Amino acid sequence: MKSYRLDPGHGLTVHDEDEPKPGRGQVLVGIRAASVGFRDLMVLAGNYPLPIAPGVVPGCEGVGEVVAVGEDVTRVRPGDRVAATVFPRWLDGPFRRENAAQLGTMVDGVLTELALLSEDGVVGIPEHLSYQEAAALPLAAVTAWNSLTSGNELRPGATVLTLGSGAVSLFALQLAKLAGAEVIATTSSDAKAERLKALGADEVINYREHPNWSERVRALTGERGVDLVVDPSGPLSESLRSVAASGEVAFVGYTLSGAEGAQPIDPGLLFMAGATLRRIATGSRAHFLELNQAVRVHRLRPVIDRVFPFDRVPDALEHCRSGRGFGKIIIAN
Ligand SMILES: NC(=O)c1ccc[n+]([C@@H]2O[C@H](COP(=O)([O-])OP(=O)(O)OC[C@H]3O[C@@H](n4cnc5c(N)ncnc54)[C@H](OP(=O)(O)O)[C@@H]3O)[C@@H](O)[C@H]2O)c1
């Protein structure tokens, strides 16, 4: 079988390896589709917040078919269609440091033909989704679900602001609309703005034309601000200026750099925002199961940008780096 590995000093390399055998509590999954995103670029560039084990198999979003199970496995059987969970040890409850072993950084991930996973680290995938569609869920959709559902209650009619048209924000938009929210989105181009509107965004702001976009958000909400900001891109100061008092900023990540991106936060701004800033770490197995139920009931379909074959992962990453895409970048095995 073939696996990508991150070899110190050599970057991404392909290895021919022996097929692993599942031990007690383990399942062997024939990976049928995976997905890459901005996170993988950070991992490759060595500026990801979690440690990266030398020689690790990268990739944290993978789905496939169970081909063999080890002793005492009861949750799944050979033939089941499953998705890997990004934090295999985080089953439920709040995120804790002891559950931080993440696929594709601290432990082997899914850019491989066969992945050895724990039985607790896989969940079934919704029947109406193909493998390629389901590969969009494990990181981006679970993160969006956690952002929308684990903080303040999201009531119908609440206003949600999603930043950029990355995969997390697209799922946040789709799921917030299902919950009856009004959604304001930001993006970098008019073409992406049209696609966001087609997905249900009520208002879209071009952040290149309006670098102080919080002023537009305030104007659109009668100066009140939004109930929830899903912020995977920054700058956080603009999110804090956009959120209503007692609202919440789900702080997911920081894609932008320089003047538009990560900047020091003024403590006065943080104080006066009067909102909760909640760091999101993807989600637990329980979050994934809840998400799957919502995806099933509403027959939600992820937005797929492009599909690359397994041997073209470097091209897929290059496409991701361009920032031109809209939706998930899928790797088909
Ligand atoms: N905390 C967590 O659990 C978690 C989970 C998943 C992802 N993340 C983080 O959240 C961020 C977004 O992830 P994602 O998977 O949604 O990203 P993605 O699908 O790769 O999309 C990134 C989006 O950011 C915008 N962008 C702006 N400047 C960019 C640039 N220079 N290069 C690339 N994209 C640029 C683009 O949309 P526009 O043109 O519309 O602005 C682009 O579509 C990343 O930092 C990632 O590491 C965190």
The ligand as a Gaussian input file, in Angstrom:
#p B3LYP/6-31G(d) Opt

LIG

0 1
 N       -9.922000      25.364000      15.251000
 C      -10.255000      24.355000      14.477000
 O      -10.713000      23.325000      14.913000
 C      -10.101000      24.477000      12.991000
 C      -10.717000      23.548000      12.145000
 C      -10.612000      23.726000      10.767000
 C       -9.892000      24.792000      10.269000
 N       -9.277000      25.649000      11.129000
 C       -8.545000      26.804000      10.635000
 O       -9.499000      27.679000      10.034000
 C       -8.927000      28.323000       8.942000
 C       -9.810000      28.114000       7.703000
 O       -9.861000      26.746000       7.411000
 P      -10.717000      26.203000       6.175000
 O      -10.516000      24.733000       6.120000
 O      -12.091000      26.755000       6.233000
 O       -9.912000      26.882000       5.000000
 P      -10.022000      26.698000       3.455000
 O      -11.214000      25.916000       3.058000
 O       -8.691000      26.284000       2.962000
 O      -10.314000      28.213000       2.973000
 C       -9.599000      29.291000       3.373000
 C      -10.368000      30.540000       2.897000
 O       -9.763000      31.646000       3.522000
 C       -9.818000      32.732000       2.638000
 N       -8.436000      33.251000       2.425000
 C       -8.090000      34.502000       2.597000
 N       -6.818000      34.716000       2.365000
 C       -6.274000      33.566000       2.007000
 C       -4.985000      33.150000       1.625000
 N       -3.947000      33.998000       1.591000
 N       -4.803000      31.845000       1.332000
 C       -5.844000      30.989000       1.360000
 N       -7.105000      31.352000       1.708000
 C       -7.317000      32.618000       2.030000
 C      -10.409000      32.292000       1.321000
 O      -11.785000      32.705000       1.263000
 P      -12.210000      34.188000       0.818000
 O      -11.524000      34.491000      -0.473000
 O      -13.683000      34.143000       0.711000
 O      -11.754000      35.095000       1.929000
 C      -10.288000      30.786000       1.398000
 O      -11.310000      30.117000       0.711000
 C       -7.488000      27.790000       8.857000
 O       -6.634000      28.644000       9.573000
 C       -7.552000      26.476000       9.565000
 O       -6.301000      26.066000      10.086000
 C       -9.367000      25.512000      12.473000

